[in-house]
Every structure is written in structure tokens, then in C-alpha cells.
């Protein structure tokens, strides 16, 4: 192989590597990952999929309003498997990285069902997520109705 051909091949390879490095999307920030987790949880609720919601809930989850993960599981099974249309939408969302690797999510959710009448309402949510093995899961949450 001639030296000029070898240099041309090396230059082309270098250009490809440089292009991949420059054009590659940046890794998701923890804040974006948490917002995506909340969206996935609300989508799972609309699809009557309690496992899809609980997949993003830590085993050590606690909430003054919702209890632990076992109580949340019972509530979700009752609500999502009862039938009717379940509505769950993120209306407002903010995620902020905190010291120690936690991400605090605050937002408003439209939650409710339309089986046997309309029971839709907004809930203010403040939740703390942590990275558990590469997946952000909620460990604490405070939920209250918005008046």
C-alpha cells in the first residue's frame, strides 16, 4: 500500500471518529431522566398498567399520603384495573438535581378517572428520585389536591 493511500485512509477514519464524537447526542442529565420517568409513569397509568408505574417506585418508597410501596401497589391495582378511562397527564414539571445524587421533582398532575362520572383533579406533587442501578426511582413523595 502506498504511503499516500495509507494517509488518506487514516484521514478518513479520523474524520469519521471526529464526526461521531461531535454529532453524538449528549447523555441525558438526571433532570431529564426524572422528567422522562414521570412521563412514563403517567403513560402507564393511562394504559391501565400498574407494573409500569411501580417499576419507577423504589422498594423503600414512603409518602404521608400514599404510604409505602405495598400500599401504593394496592391503590394502583384498585384504580387502574377497575375499568373506565384513567386520565393522567403532567401539566407542569420541574426537576432539580440536589446534593447527594437526589433529584427533586415538583409539578402538577391531572389525575382521575371517568368511570361512573368524572373525577378529574389536579394534584401538586413533590417527589424525590434517586438512581438505583441506572434507573431513577421515586423514594419519597408528597401529593396534595390543587384547589
ChimeraX attribute file (.defattr): number of C-alpha atoms within 10 A of each C-alpha:
attribute: neighborCount
match mode: 1-to-1
recipient: residues
	/A:1	5
	/A:2	6
	/A:3	8
	/A:4	9
	/A:5	10
	/A:6	11
	/A:7	11
	/A:8	11
	/A:9	12
	/A:10	12
	/A:11	12
	/A:12	12
	/A:13	12
	/A:14	12
	/A:15	12
	/A:16	12
	/A:17	11
	/A:18	12
	/A:19	11
	/A:20	11
	/A:21	11
	/A:22	10
	/A:23	8
	/A:24	9
	/A:25	8
	/A:26	8
	/A:27	8
	/A:28	10
	/A:29	9
	/A:30	20
	/A:31	20
	/A:32	14
	/A:33	18
	/A:34	28
	/A:35	20
	/A:36	14
	/A:37	21
	/A:38	24
	/A:39	17
	/A:40	16
	/A:41	23
	/A:42	23
	/A:43	18
	/A:44	19
	/A:45	25
	/A:46	19
	/A:47	15
	/A:48	22
	/A:49	17
	/A:50	22
	/A:51	15
	/A:52	16
	/A:53	21
	/A:54	20
	/A:55	17
	/A:56	20
	/A:57	24
	/A:58	20
	/A:59	14
	/A:60	12
	/A:61	19
	/A:62	20
	/A:63	16
	/A:64	10
	/A:65	11
	/A:66	17
	/A:67	15
	/A:68	18
	/A:69	18
	/A:70	15
	/A:71	13
	/A:72	20
	/A:73	18
	/A:74	11
	/A:75	14
	/A:76	19
	/A:77	15
	/A:78	12
	/A:79	17
	/A:80	19
	/A:81	12
	/A:82	13
	/A:83	13
	/A:84	14
	/A:85	17
	/A:86	22
	/A:87	20
	/A:88	22
	/A:89	19
	/A:90	17
	/A:91	12
	/A:92	12
	/A:93	15
	/A:94	14
	/A:95	20
	/A:96	15
	/A:97	17
	/A:98	12
	/A:99	7
	/A:100	7
	/A:101	11
	/A:102	18
	/A:103	24
	/A:104	20
	/A:105	21
	/A:106	20
	/A:107	18
	/A:108	20
	/A:109	23
	/A:110	18
	/A:111	19
	/A:112	20
	/A:113	20
	/A:114	13
	/A:115	12
	/A:116	9
	/A:117	8
	/A:118	10
	/A:119	12
	/A:120	14
	/A:121	15
	/A:122	18
	/A:123	20
	/A:124	18
	/A:125	19
	/A:126	18
	/A:127	20
	/A:128	23
	/A:129	29
	/A:130	22
	/A:131	17
	/A:132	11
	/A:133	7
	/A:134	7
	/A:135	16
	/A:136	25
	/A:137	25
	/A:138	28
	/A:139	21
	/A:140	21
	/A:141	20
	/A:142	16
	/A:143	18
	/A:144	12
	/A:145	13
	/A:146	12
	/A:147	7
